[in-house]
Amino acid sequence: MLVLTTPNVEGKPITEYLGIVTGEAILGANIFRDFFAGIRDVVGGRSNAYEEELRKAKQIAIREMVEEASSRGATAVVAVDLDYETITMGGGGGMLMVSASGTAVKLSE
């Protein structure tokens, strides 16, 4: 299935709009891993542990969005938007949230 950030697909007219579809992923961030990421993984201002969690969350959110679109009979999802948030919990813990949303559509053959 095509997943695009653009509102249309060049050369493929949209024949039917099937509505907004979404996917969400919330992953826990371990306080000890967070602490050691600051010491061990940060190289040049980058944290491999955080980047890997972010990739996983993005993949989960997009997969859920595509599954919803597929269940509606869509052949593509257009105008996709990804949002990233951190949710701070008591005790120093936190969660990483990624949400994906777009419009499920059917494209002409």
N, C-alpha and C positions, 0 to 999 in steps of 0.2 A: 504494500500500500504506500502511495506517495504521502509524505508528510512534509509540508512546506510552510515557510514563514510568510510567503507571498499570498495575496488574496485570490490569485487565480493561477492557472497552469497554461503556459504559453502553448498554443496550438491544440488545446483540449478544452473546448467549452464545457462549462458546468451545466448539467441538465437538471439537477435537482439539489436543493439545499436540505440537509437532514437535521440541522440543529447543532447547537454547541455540544462539544464532547470534552471531557476533562479526565485527568489522571493525577493522582497525588502520591507522594512518597514522603514518609516521615521516618527518619532514621535517628536512633539515639547516638549521642556522642559521649563516649566513656570519659569520665573526668581524668582518669589516670593516663589514658591514651592522649587526651588533649594536652595534659601537662608535659608528657614526654615528647609529643609532636613538637612542642616549642623548643625542646632541648635537642632532640635527635634528628627530626625529619626536616627542619627548616634549613634550606640551602638557598641562599640568594633571595630570601623572603618568601619561599614557597614551601608548602607542607605536603608531602606525598600522601600522608594519611588522609588529610582533608580532601585533597583532590580526588583520591580514589572513592571516598564516600560520596562526594558530589557527583561523580560519574555514575555510580550505582544508582543514586536517587533519581538522576535525570533519566536513565534508561528505564527504571521502573515506572516513573510518571508517564513517559511517552508510550510505553507498552500498554499501560492501562487505558490511556486515551485512544490508542489504535484499536484495542479490543472493543471498547464501547462503540467506536465508529463502525467497525466490522459488523457488530451485532445489529446495527441499523441498516446494513447493506451498502455502506459507503465504499467508494473506490479510492478516495483521497481525503486528507484532512488539510485544509488551507488556513491561512492566517494564524498559524500556531504561535503561541506566546508562552515562554517559560519564565516562571517567577521563583525566586530563591529567598528563603527566610530562615532566620535562626530563632529558636524559641528557647529562652533561658528558663531553666527550672531551678527550684530551690536547691541549696547544697552545692552549687557550682556546676551542676550538670546542665546539659542542653540538648536540644534536638535540632536536626537539620530538616527543613521542609522544602520540597520542590513540587511545584504544581505546573501542569501543562494543560493548556486549553486551546481549542481551535474549532473550526466549523467543519463538520462532516459533510461531504458532498459526493455526488455521482458525476463522473465525467463521461462525455460522449465517447463512443468507441473509436 
